[in-house]
Amino acid sequence: MRIEDVKKICVIGAGNMGHQIALSAALAGFKVSCTDISLQMLEKAEEFARTYLPERVSKGKLTQQMADQGLSNISFTQSLEEAAGDADFVIEAAVEMINVKRKLFADLDRITPPQAILATNSSFIVSSKIADATKRPDKVCNMHFFNPALVMKLVEVVQGPHTSTETAQLTMDLCEKMGKNGVLLKKEIYGFLVNRILAALHHEAQFLADMGIATPEEIDVAVTNALGHPMGPFRLLDFTGIDLAYYIGMERYQETQDLKDKPSPLIVEKFAKGEWGRKTKKGFYAYE
Ligand code: CAA
C-alpha cells in the first residue's frame, strides 16, 4: 500500500490524545472515524471539533473552507466495527494498558481489511509487545504523537523487528501528510526518545518535591525560567494527566519490579485523591 491509497483513518480513543490526532488527520484531508467505548468522551471530542474549528477561522489560522472540510471528514462512533471495518490505517490511542491494547489489536486484526496498517500511539510500549496479538505483525508499528497533538510537530515512528520497511515508510509518509515531523527509530526501546528524556526530568523533579527540597510550584518556576521549557514538569503532568503517569509507572513496575519505576509518593497521593490534573480541574494546580 502507498500513502495515496490511504483514504480512511480510524482513531481509537477520543481522550486527551485521540480527539486531537483524529482532528489533525481530518484537517489533512483524510476521512476519519474516531471511536471510543465512552459515549461521553465521543460527545466531548465532537464538541471540541465544533468549537475549535470556528475559533481557528476567527483567528485567521484556517479558512472557512478548510474548517468545513475538516468537520465533514470526521465522524464519531461507539462501534469499533463501523470505525475500523473499512479503515486503511488505524491509530490506537486507547488507555495505556497492555492487555487492553493486545485485545484491541486482536479485534482489529479480525475487523480491518487485511492490508490495513495498525499503529499504536502508546507513549512507552513498543509494538512488539502487541504485534503478536495479530496475524499481520509486519503491518504493526508505533506512531507516537505529543500532547496537544494539533500543536506538537514531532511524531515518533518506531519500526519493530516485526515491522516491514513498507509499513514504517508509509507511516512516515502519513506524518508528512499530516504536517508533522516524523522521526523514524529502527530499534525498539521502552519510552522511545522523548518520553525517556522527559521521564528522567520528571523523576528528578518528583524526587526533589518528595524530599521537601522545593515545592512543585518552585520547581516549575525554576525549569521554565532556567531551561526555557514552556511548562515545568508538574504543570506538564497536570496537562498530560496524573492518572496516565500513575498507570504507566505501575505497568512498568509490574514488569521490571524495579522500585525506581514505581510512581513516586506524590503521584500515588494525587492519583488516590482523584486529583488528576486539568481533566479533573485539580492536580498540582487548580483549574476553572
Ligand atoms: N489544544 C490545541 N491547541 C492548543 C491547546 C490545546 N490544548 N493549547 C494551546 N493550543 C494552541 C493555541 O491555539 C495556540 O495556537 P496558535 O499559536 O496557532 O494560535 C498555541 O497552541 C499557543 O497557545 P497559547 O498561546 O494559548 O498558550 P501557550 O503559548 O502557553 O502554549 C502549549 C500552550 C502549546 C500547550 C505550550 O504550553 C506547550 O508547548 N507546553 C508543553 C507541551 C509539551 O511539553 N507537550 C509534550 C508533552 S509529553 C507527551 O505528550 C508525551 C505523551 O506520550 C503523552
Residues whose N, C-alpha, C, O or C-beta is under 5 A from the ligand:
A	BS01	CAA	S123 F145 F146 N147 P148 L150 V151 P230 M231 T240
